[in-house]
Amino acid sequence: MSETGAFASQSDCDSTTIDNVTQSLQKYSTCIPEMAKKDGRVSLNRLIWILKDSLNLLQPVQDKCEAPTAATLLFF
């Protein structure tokens, strides 16, 4: 989704990286419990479904990627 609430355009996708998305998720992850209390169950469920759908799309790609090295694993 883009900042306007619509799905991301191809140019949005071309101009970002997995690291950008990861940083955004990490940034807001500490706020999610409080946001869920404030915004309610419907908003939380929508977020959960979007995240689940995203993970489902990523799984086949992950399966095709090389396994991480020990150095990469230590980074996380």
Biopython code that builds the backbone (N, CA, C, O; Angstrom):
import numpy as np
from Bio.PDB.StructureBuilder import StructureBuilder

atoms = [
    (1, "MET", "N", (0.844, -1.173, 0.000)),
    (1, "MET", "CA", (0.000, 0.000, 0.000)),
    (1, "MET", "C", (0.893, 1.240, 0.000)),
    (1, "MET", "O", (1.954, 1.255, 0.624)),
    (2, "SER", "N", (0.465, 2.237, -0.680)),
    (2, "SER", "CA", (1.211, 3.486, -0.705)),
    (2, "SER", "C", (0.680, 4.410, 0.378)),
    (2, "SER", "O", (-0.271, 4.080, 1.086)),
    (3, "GLU", "N", (1.304, 5.563, 0.495)),
    (3, "GLU", "CA", (0.899, 6.500, 1.538)),
    (3, "GLU", "C", (-0.528, 6.995, 1.352)),
    (3, "GLU", "O", (-1.151, 7.435, 2.319)),
    (4, "THR", "N", (-1.060, 6.935, 0.139)),
    (4, "THR", "CA", (-2.428, 7.394, -0.085)),
    (4, "THR", "C", (-3.449, 6.331, 0.267)),
    (4, "THR", "O", (-4.651, 6.590, 0.214)),
    (5, "GLY", "N", (-2.992, 5.134, 0.625)),
    (5, "GLY", "CA", (-3.902, 4.072, 1.000)),
    (5, "GLY", "C", (-4.212, 3.114, -0.129)),
    (5, "GLY", "O", (-4.850, 2.086, 0.096)),
    (6, "ALA", "N", (-3.778, 3.424, -1.333)),
    (6, "ALA", "CA", (-3.986, 2.530, -2.466)),
    (6, "ALA", "C", (-2.825, 1.545, -2.514)),
    (6, "ALA", "O", (-1.799, 1.738, -1.863)),
    (7, "PHE", "N", (-3.006, 0.495, -3.292)),
    (7, "PHE", "CA", (-1.909, -0.449, -3.446)),
    (7, "PHE", "C", (-0.735, 0.232, -4.123)),
    (7, "PHE", "O", (-0.912, 1.174, -4.895)),
    (8, "ALA", "N", (0.456, -0.244, -3.833)),
    (8, "ALA", "CA", (1.666, 0.346, -4.389)),
    (8, "ALA", "C", (1.678, 0.213, -5.905)),
    (8, "ALA", "O", (1.281, -0.812, -6.460)),
    (9, "SER", "N", (2.136, 1.259, -6.553)),
    (9, "SER", "CA", (2.294, 1.225, -8.005)),
    (9, "SER", "C", (3.607, 0.519, -8.333)),
    (9, "SER", "O", (4.416, 0.253, -7.445)),
    (10, "GLN", "N", (3.808, 0.222, -9.594)),
    (10, "GLN", "CA", (5.057, -0.415, -10.001)),
    (10, "GLN", "C", (6.243, 0.487, -9.683)),
    (10, "GLN", "O", (7.296, -0.002, -9.273)),
    (11, "SER", "N", (6.089, 1.802, -9.864)),
    (11, "SER", "CA", (7.200, 2.714, -9.551)),
    (11, "SER", "C", (7.488, 2.728, -8.047)),
    (11, "SER", "O", (8.641, 2.868, -7.640)),
    (12, "ASP", "N", (6.437, 2.581, -7.212)),
    (12, "ASP", "CA", (6.659, 2.450, -5.766)),
    (12, "ASP", "C", (7.497, 1.207, -5.478)),
    (12, "ASP", "O", (8.443, 1.247, -4.692)),
    (13, "CYS", "N", (7.136, 0.117, -6.123)),
    (13, "CYS", "CA", (7.847, -1.145, -5.908)),
    (13, "CYS", "C", (9.284, -1.069, -6.411)),
    (13, "CYS", "O", (10.199, -1.608, -5.789)),
    (14, "ASP", "N", (9.474, -0.394, -7.543)),
    (14, "ASP", "CA", (10.811, -0.281, -8.119)),
    (14, "ASP", "C", (11.736, 0.586, -7.270)),
    (14, "ASP", "O", (12.955, 0.420, -7.314)),
    (15, "SER", "N", (11.167, 1.505, -6.501)),
    (15, "SER", "CA", (11.996, 2.458, -5.765)),
    (15, "SER", "C", (12.213, 2.078, -4.301)),
    (15, "SER", "O", (12.770, 2.870, -3.540)),
    (16, "THR", "N", (11.790, 0.898, -3.899)),
    (16, "THR", "CA", (12.011, 0.489, -2.512)),
    (16, "THR", "C", (12.719, -0.857, -2.483)),
    (16, "THR", "O", (12.896, -1.498, -3.519)),
    (17, "THR", "N", (13.119, -1.277, -1.298)),
    (17, "THR", "CA", (13.824, -2.544, -1.123)),
    (17, "THR", "C", (13.208, -3.311, 0.046)),
    (17, "THR", "O", (12.432, -2.765, 0.831)),
    (18, "ILE", "N", (13.566, -4.564, 0.137)),
    (18, "ILE", "CA", (13.140, -5.377, 1.284)),
    (18, "ILE", "C", (13.645, -4.736, 2.576)),
    (18, "ILE", "O", (12.942, -4.732, 3.586)),
    (19, "ASP", "N", (14.864, -4.193, 2.542)),
    (19, "ASP", "CA", (15.402, -3.533, 3.735)),
    (19, "ASP", "C", (14.540, -2.347, 4.162)),
    (19, "ASP", "O", (14.342, -2.128, 5.357)),
    (20, "ASN", "N", (14.020, -1.573, 3.189)),
    (20, "ASN", "CA", (13.131, -0.448, 3.524)),
    (20, "ASN", "C", (11.873, -0.940, 4.227)),
    (20, "ASN", "O", (11.443, -0.360, 5.225)),
    (21, "VAL", "N", (11.292, -2.000, 3.707)),
    (21, "VAL", "CA", (10.070, -2.551, 4.298)),
    (21, "VAL", "C", (10.369, -3.099, 5.693)),
    (21, "VAL", "O", (9.599, -2.890, 6.630)),
    (22, "THR", "N", (11.492, -3.799, 5.819)),
    (22, "THR", "CA", (11.895, -4.347, 7.111)),
    (22, "THR", "C", (12.081, -3.239, 8.141)),
    (22, "THR", "O", (11.628, -3.361, 9.280)),
    (23, "GLN", "N", (12.748, -2.162, 7.740)),
    (23, "GLN", "CA", (12.960, -1.043, 8.660)),
    (23, "GLN", "C", (11.640, -0.427, 9.105)),
    (23, "GLN", "O", (11.482, -0.074, 10.274)),
    (24, "SER", "N", (10.702, -0.299, 8.189)),
    (24, "SER", "CA", (9.388, 0.247, 8.558)),
    (24, "SER", "C", (8.676, -0.660, 9.549)),
    (24, "SER", "O", (8.105, -0.188, 10.532)),
    (25, "LEU", "N", (8.709, -1.963, 9.289)),
    (25, "LEU", "CA", (8.065, -2.901, 10.211)),
    (25, "LEU", "C", (8.729, -2.866, 11.583)),
    (25, "LEU", "O", (8.051, -2.874, 12.610)),
    (26, "GLN", "N", (10.067, -2.827, 11.593)),
    (26, "GLN", "CA", (10.770, -2.758, 12.874)),
    (26, "GLN", "C", (10.437, -1.467, 13.610)),
    (26, "GLN", "O", (10.234, -1.476, 14.824)),
    (27, "LYS", "N", (10.382, -0.366, 12.884)),
    (27, "LYS", "CA", (10.113, 0.940, 13.483)),
    (27, "LYS", "C", (8.759, 0.951, 14.184)),
    (27, "LYS", "O", (8.640, 1.438, 15.308)),
    (28, "TYR", "N", (7.743, 0.413, 13.519)),
    (28, "TYR", "CA", (6.388, 0.490, 14.059)),
    (28, "TYR", "C", (5.997, -0.704, 14.918)),
    (28, "TYR", "O", (4.952, -0.675, 15.568)),
    (29, "SER", "N", (6.810, -1.749, 14.934)),
    (29, "SER", "CA", (6.429, -2.953, 15.681)),
    (29, "SER", "C", (6.248, -2.680, 17.165)),
    (29, "SER", "O", (5.408, -3.305, 17.813)),
    (30, "THR", "N", (7.019, -1.762, 17.703)),
    (30, "THR", "CA", (6.864, -1.455, 19.128)),
    (30, "THR", "C", (5.568, -0.704, 19.406)),
    (30, "THR", "O", (5.074, -0.707, 20.534)),
    (31, "CYS", "N", (5.019, -0.063, 18.383)),
    (31, "CYS", "CA", (3.783, 0.715, 18.545)),
    (31, "CYS", "C", (2.525, -0.113, 18.276)),
    (31, "CYS", "O", (1.427, 0.298, 18.651)),
    (32, "ILE", "N", (2.669, -1.249, 17.645)),
    (32, "ILE", "CA", (1.503, -2.003, 17.180)),
    (32, "ILE", "C", (0.531, -2.352, 18.311)),
    (32, "ILE", "O", (-0.674, -2.183, 18.125)),
    (33, "PRO", "N", (0.989, -2.827, 19.470)),
    (33, "PRO", "CA", (0.008, -3.134, 20.525)),
    (33, "PRO", "C", (-0.840, -1.922, 20.926)),
    (33, "PRO", "O", (-2.049, -2.043, 21.121)),
    (34, "GLU", "N", (-0.206, -0.766, 21.044)),
    (34, "GLU", "CA", (-0.949, 0.442, 21.414)),
    (34, "GLU", "C", (-1.877, 0.881, 20.283)),
    (34, "GLU", "O", (-3.010, 1.294, 20.530)),
    (35, "MET", "N", (-1.395, 0.788, 19.036)),
    (35, "MET", "CA", (-2.241, 1.140, 17.891)),
    (35, "MET", "C", (-3.455, 0.222, 17.827)),
    (35, "MET", "O", (-4.559, 0.665, 17.512)),
    (36, "ALA", "N", (-3.247, -1.059, 18.128)),
    (36, "ALA", "CA", (-4.349, -2.020, 18.080)),
    (36, "ALA", "C", (-5.420, -1.663, 19.103)),
    (36, "ALA", "O", (-6.614, -1.768, 18.821)),
    (37, "LYS", "N", (-4.994, -1.244, 20.285)),
    (37, "LYS", "CA", (-5.964, -0.829, 21.307)),
    (37, "LYS", "C", (-6.753, 0.389, 20.840)),
    (37, "LYS", "O", (-7.963, 0.477, 21.046)),
    (38, "LYS", "N", (-6.049, 1.325, 20.209)),
    (38, "LYS", "CA", (-6.669, 2.580, 19.788)),
    (38, "LYS", "C", (-7.557, 2.385, 18.552)),
    (38, "LYS", "O", (-8.673, 2.901, 18.500)),
    (39, "ASP", "N", (-7.059, 1.641, 17.562)),
    (39, "ASP", "CA", (-7.754, 1.536, 16.272)),
    (39, "ASP", "C", (-8.759, 0.397, 16.202)),
    (39, "ASP", "O", (-9.637, 0.404, 15.339)),
    (40, "GLY", "N", (-8.649, -0.571, 17.083)),
    (40, "GLY", "CA", (-9.642, -1.624, 17.160)),
    (40, "GLY", "C", (-9.333, -2.872, 16.354)),
    (40, "GLY", "O", (-8.364, -2.956, 15.599)),
    (41, "ARG", "N", (-10.203, -3.818, 16.558)),
    (41, "ARG", "CA", (-10.030, -5.159, 16.011)),
    (41, "ARG", "C", (-10.071, -5.205, 14.484)),
    (41, "ARG", "O", (-9.304, -5.948, 13.872)),
    (42, "VAL", "N", (-10.943, -4.433, 13.867)),
    (42, "VAL", "CA", (-11.065, -4.467, 12.404)),
    (42, "VAL", "C", (-9.747, -4.045, 11.757)),
    (42, "VAL", "O", (-9.270, -4.698, 10.829)),
    (43, "SER", "N", (-9.165, -2.959, 12.246)),
    (43, "SER", "CA", (-7.885, -2.492, 11.701)),
    (43, "SER", "C", (-6.779, -3.505, 11.952)),
    (43, "SER", "O", (-5.955, -3.762, 11.075)),
    (44, "LEU", "N", (-6.762, -4.075, 13.140)),
    (44, "LEU", "CA", (-5.751, -5.078, 13.465)),
    (44, "LEU", "C", (-5.894, -6.304, 12.573)),
    (44, "LEU", "O", (-4.901, -6.817, 12.057)),
    (45, "ASN", "N", (-7.121, -6.775, 12.391)),
    (45, "ASN", "CA", (-7.339, -7.932, 11.520)),
    (45, "ASN", "C", (-6.891, -7.650, 10.093)),
    (45, "ASN", "O", (-6.322, -8.520, 9.433)),
    (46, "ARG", "N", (-7.149, -6.437, 9.618)),
    (46, "ARG", "CA", (-6.728, -6.067, 8.261)),
    (46, "ARG", "C", (-5.209, -6.127, 8.146)),
    (46, "ARG", "O", (-4.680, -6.656, 7.168)),
    (47, "LEU", "N", (-4.509, -5.588, 9.140)),
    (47, "LEU", "CA", (-3.047, -5.644, 9.150)),
    (47, "LEU", "C", (-2.562, -7.086, 9.162)),
    (47, "LEU", "O", (-1.650, -7.441, 8.416)),
    (48, "ILE", "N", (-3.160, -7.910, 9.994)),
    (48, "ILE", "CA", (-2.759, -9.315, 10.092)),
    (48, "ILE", "C", (-2.936, -10.019, 8.752)),
    (48, "ILE", "O", (-2.051, -10.763, 8.329)),
    (49, "TRP", "N", (-4.065, -9.798, 8.075)),
    (49, "TRP", "CA", (-4.296, -10.448, 6.783)),
    (49, "TRP", "C", (-3.309, -9.969, 5.727)),
    (49, "TRP", "O", (-2.840, -10.763, 4.912)),
    (50, "ILE", "N", (-2.990, -8.679, 5.736)),
    (50, "ILE", "CA", (-2.006, -8.160, 4.777)),
    (50, "ILE", "C", (-0.640, -8.790, 5.038)),
    (50, "ILE", "O", (0.051, -9.182, 4.098)),
    (51, "LEU", "N", (-0.249, -8.887, 6.307)),
    (51, "LEU", "CA", (1.031, -9.505, 6.642)),
    (51, "LEU", "C", (1.055, -10.983, 6.264)),
    (51, "LEU", "O", (2.051, -11.466, 5.727)),
    (52, "LYS", "N", (-0.032, -11.707, 6.541)),
    (52, "LYS", "CA", (-0.100, -13.124, 6.170)),
    (52, "LYS", "C", (-0.012, -13.302, 4.662)),
    (52, "LYS", "O", (0.713, -14.172, 4.181)),
    (53, "ASP", "N", (-0.750, -12.480, 3.911)),
    (53, "ASP", "CA", (-0.692, -12.565, 2.448)),
    (53, "ASP", "C", (0.710, -12.265, 1.941)),
    (53, "ASP", "O", (1.198, -12.917, 1.017)),
    (54, "SER", "N", (1.353, -11.280, 2.545)),
    (54, "SER", "CA", (2.718, -10.930, 2.147)),
    (54, "SER", "C", (3.674, -12.084, 2.421)),
    (54, "SER", "O", (4.519, -12.405, 1.586)),
    (55, "LEU", "N", (3.544, -12.704, 3.584)),
    (55, "LEU", "CA", (4.394, -13.848, 3.909)),
    (55, "LEU", "C", (4.158, -15.005, 2.951)),
    (55, "LEU", "O", (5.103, -15.685, 2.552)),
    (56, "ASN", "N", (2.911, -15.231, 2.581)),
    (56, "ASN", "CA", (2.602, -16.292, 1.619)),
    (56, "ASN", "C", (3.243, -16.021, 0.265)),
    (56, "ASN", "O", (3.691, -16.953, -0.403)),
    (57, "LEU", "N", (3.293, -14.760, -0.146)),
    (57, "LEU", "CA", (3.946, -14.405, -1.408)),
    (57, "LEU", "C", (5.461, -14.554, -1.321)),
    (57, "LEU", "O", (6.113, -14.888, -2.310)),
    (58, "LEU", "N", (6.013, -14.307, -0.148)),
    (58, "LEU", "CA", (7.462, -14.375, 0.023)),
    (58, "LEU", "C", (7.993, -15.798, 0.160)),
    (58, "LEU", "O", (9.147, -16.053, -0.185)),
    (59, "GLN", "N", (7.189, -16.721, 0.649)),
    (59, "GLN", "CA", (7.659, -18.078, 0.910)),
    (59, "GLN", "C", (8.287, -18.743, -0.315)),
    (59, "GLN", "O", (9.392, -19.273, -0.199)),
    (60, "PRO", "N", (7.637, -18.743, -1.489)),
    (60, "PRO", "CA", (8.263, -19.375, -2.655)),
    (60, "PRO", "C", (9.566, -18.688, -3.068)),
    (60, "PRO", "O", (10.494, -19.346, -3.537)),
    (61, "VAL", "N", (9.636, -17.390, -2.896)),
    (61, "VAL", "CA", (10.859, -16.657, -3.226)),
    (61, "VAL", "C", (11.965, -17.048, -2.256)),
    (61, "VAL", "O", (13.107, -17.264, -2.661)),
    (62, "GLN", "N", (11.626, -17.137, -0.983)),
    (62, "GLN", "CA", (12.604, -17.521, 0.028)),
    (62, "GLN", "C", (13.141, -18.922, -0.245)),
    (62, "GLN", "O", (14.335, -19.178, -0.090)),
    (63, "ASP", "N", (12.263, -19.818, -0.648)),
    (63, "ASP", "CA", (12.679, -21.187, -0.929)),
    (63, "ASP", "C", (13.710, -21.250, -2.048)),
    (63, "ASP", "O", (14.540, -22.158, -2.071)),
    (64, "LYS", "N", (13.667, -20.294, -2.978)),
    (64, "LYS", "CA", (14.595, -20.274, -4.110)),
    (64, "LYS", "C", (15.890, -19.533, -3.805)),
    (64, "LYS", "O", (16.859, -19.659, -4.554)),
    (65, "CYS", "N", (15.927, -18.764, -2.724)),
    (65, "CYS", "CA", (17.116, -17.988, -2.369)),
    (65, "CYS", "C", (18.160, -18.888, -1.723)),
    (65, "CYS", "O", (17.850, -19.943, -1.171)),
    (66, "GLU", "N", (19.409, -18.433, -1.812)),
    (66, "GLU", "CA", (20.486, -19.161, -1.156)),
    (66, "GLU", "C", (20.300, -19.109, 0.354)),
    (66, "GLU", "O", (19.748, -18.151, 0.895)),
    (67, "ALA", "N", (20.763, -20.145, 1.015)),
    (67, "ALA", "CA", (20.715, -20.163, 2.474)),
    (67, "ALA", "C", (21.655, -19.086, 3.006)),
    (67, "ALA", "O", (22.701, -18.834, 2.407)),
    (68, "PRO", "N", (21.305, -18.450, 4.111)),
    (68, "PRO", "CA", (22.173, -17.405, 4.666)),
    (68, "PRO", "C", (23.471, -17.989, 5.200)),
    (68, "PRO", "O", (23.517, -19.136, 5.644)),
    (69, "THR", "N", (24.518, -17.185, 5.150)),
    (69, "THR", "CA", (25.797, -17.598, 5.710)),
    (69, "THR", "C", (25.778, -17.360, 7.212)),
    (69, "THR", "O", (24.884, -16.689, 7.729)),
    (70, "ALA", "N", (26.762, -17.908, 7.908)),
    (70, "ALA", "CA", (26.858, -17.707, 9.353)),
    (70, "ALA", "C", (27.006, -16.227, 9.683)),
    (70, "ALA", "O", (26.447, -15.751, 10.672)),
    (71, "ALA", "N", (27.760, -15.494, 8.858)),
    (71, "ALA", "CA", (27.950, -14.060, 9.095)),
    (71, "ALA", "C", (26.629, -13.311, 8.984)),
    (71, "ALA", "O", (26.363, -12.401, 9.769)),
    (72, "THR", "N", (25.807, -13.685, 8.023)),
    (72, "THR", "CA", (24.507, -13.043, 7.855)),
    (72, "THR", "C", (23.623, -13.325, 9.058)),
    (72, "THR", "O", (22.928, -12.431, 9.542)),
    (73, "LEU", "N", (23.642, -14.547, 9.540)),
    (73, "LEU", "CA", (22.815, -14.903, 10.687)),
    (73, "LEU", "C", (23.242, -14.155, 11.944)),
    (73, "LEU", "O", (22.399, -13.814, 12.774)),
    (74, "LEU", "N", (24.531, -13.895, 12.095)),
    (74, "LEU", "CA", (25.014, -13.157, 13.261)),
    (74, "LEU", "C", (24.563, -11.708, 13.233)),
    (74, "LEU", "O", (24.425, -11.078, 14.281)),
    (75, "PHE", "N", (24.334, -11.177, 12.037)),
    (75, "PHE", "CA", (23.883, -9.796, 11.898)),
    (75, "PHE", "C", (22.520, -9.613, 12.539)),
    (75, "PHE", "O", (22.237, -8.552, 13.096)),
    (76, "PHE", "N", (21.682, -10.619, 12.471)),
    (76, "PHE", "CA", (20.331, -10.526, 13.014)),
    (76, "PHE", "C", (20.344, -11.072, 14.396)),
    (76, "PHE", "O", (19.308, -11.098, 15.059)),
]
sb = StructureBuilder()
sb.init_structure("model")
sb.init_model(0)
sb.init_chain("A")
sb.init_seg("    ")
for serial, (resi, resn, name, xyz) in enumerate(atoms, 1):
    if name == "N":
        sb.init_residue(resn, " ", resi, " ")
    sb.init_atom(name, np.array(xyz, "f"), 0.0, 1.0, " ", f" {name:<3s}", serial, name[0])
structure = sb.get_structure()
